Amino acid sequence: TLYLTQDEVTSREAMMWAATLAGTALNNAGTALPHGCSYPVSGGVKHGGAKKHYAPGSGYANRAGGSSAPLLPHGYAVAVMAPAAFAATAAGSPERHLEAAALLGHTMAGRGGPSGRPSAAWAPDEIGDMLGEQVAAFVQRAGDCPMGLAELGFTSDDVPTMVQGTIVQQRVLSVVPVAVDEELLAATFERAIAGFR
């Protein structure tokens, strides 16, 4: 609504308040693995994978040094990485990941699964998949966002470069609930290339 009614003061105030609350939450909670992984994704988009919302013709371009290379907006980069990243971090805090999956609407997260197991009996990788699926579904409902790195032109050949671009982001990686090493990052990027559907 705000986009369509740019002069509407009440909506603008509500949006600014929501942005303030989001910034406070991010500052207090840390921004974790999806955020750290987003940096090499934002600047590494391939021309062949460019679509309307991240193509240079739409105004999103890397203008540094006169470059016209595509630049994926930061929010898109975080969103495309979030499902695989949360799946990778579930082992470090399975209860919180399970709670997040339930809050996002996963029907099995709050009760026993197909085998009738209580929710506490879910394995961390199952919990990670639950949350990854829910985040992917949320992103898909929001619309117009790539659902995997392959849509941006990334392949397995790009993984070493993305790993190196992420491992240096210690200010955000230090709050991840699992030990972040090159192996975990490589597996996360491979999963993000395939995408969650």
Salt bridges, closest charged atoms under 4 A:
GLU126 OE2 - ARG117 NH2 3.12
ASP129 OD1 - ARG191 NH2 2.70
GLU133 OE1 - HIS106 NE2 3.91
ASP144 OD1 - LYS52 NZ 3.38
ASP144 OD1 - HIS53 ND1 2.95
GLU151 OE1 - LYS51 NZ 3.32
GLU151 OE2 - ARG197 NH2 2.81
ASP158 OD1 - LYS46 NZ 2.93
